[in-house]
């Protein structure tokens, strides 16, 4: 179920462990995080599990990241990400593959 994976995604963000986050994604996946656009952060874009792992490794090496779910929906969640001294309100939408891994995850400002 998508909501379970989204909860695991937030747990991964809070762990600061790129391997834990990447394990949620399909080998062939697309990740586009534009949630911090209002704060002039560039989008984080990755295609493929290894690229997702490397993207999160870079984020976790640069920032301490914490996240909190505000509202869990069937295929999306509203959540707040805390990094770089900012509270970033986001909404993320996930599509899963047949194995229950994330094949597409899109994040936008909320």
N, C-alpha and C positions, 0 to 999 in steps of 0.2 A: 504494500500500500504506500502511496506517495507520501502521505503525512508521516509515516514511520521513518522513511528515508530523510525527509526534511528535518525531523527531530535529530536524527543521527548526524546530519550535516552541521547543525548548530553545535552539537556536542563536539564534533571535529574542530569547528572554529574555536571553541573554548579550550580545546586540548592543546592547540598550537602545533598539532602534528599533521604535516602535509600528507604522510602516508595514510593516516586515518581518513582524511577527507578524500583523497584520490581513490581509495578502495570502494567508495560509494558510486564511482563513475564507471561506465562501460568503457571497454578498450577504445572503441570509436565513439567519441562524444563531442559535444560542443558546449562550451561554457562562455557566457558573456555577462560580466558583472559591471553594470553601469550605475550601480546604486549610489556612488559617491559623486556623480556628475555635478550636483548643486555646490559641491565644495571644490570644484575644479580638479578632481582626481581623474586621471585617464581611466578608461574602461579596462578591466582585466579580461583578456580574451585568450582562450586556449582551446585547441582541438586535439582530442585524444587524451587518454588517462595520464600518460607521462607528462604531457604539457600542463595538465591541471596540477599534477604533483609539483612540478617546477614552479608554476605560478604561485601556489600556496607556500612553497618553501621560501620563495622570495618575500612574500608578504609577511610571513611569520618571523623571518630573520630581521625585517625592518621594523615591525610594529608588534606590540602586544595587542591581540585581538580578543574581544569578548563579544558575545552575542546573546540576545534574549528574544524569545518568541513572544510576539504580541498577540497574534491570532493565527491559528492553524486552520487552513481550508482544505478541501479534498485534494487539490492538485497544486496548491500554492501556500505560502505563508507570508505573513507580515512580521517583520522582525527588525530589531534595532541592533546595529553593529557599533561597537565602541572601539575606535582606534584613532591614533594621532590626536588625542584629546578631544575628539569629536563624537557626537552621537549621530549616527547616520541611519535614518529611517528608510527601510528597504521593503520591497515586495519581491519574492522569488517564486518562479514557476518552474516546475520540473516535469519532464516526460521521461518515463521509464521504458527500458527495453523488456524483452520477454523474460530475462533473468532477474528482473527487479533492480537493475542498475540504472543510474541516471544516464540517459542518452542526450538530453538537452536540458540545460539549466540557464534561465534568463533572470537577471536581477535588474530592477529599476528603482528609482527613488520613489518613496511613498509620501 
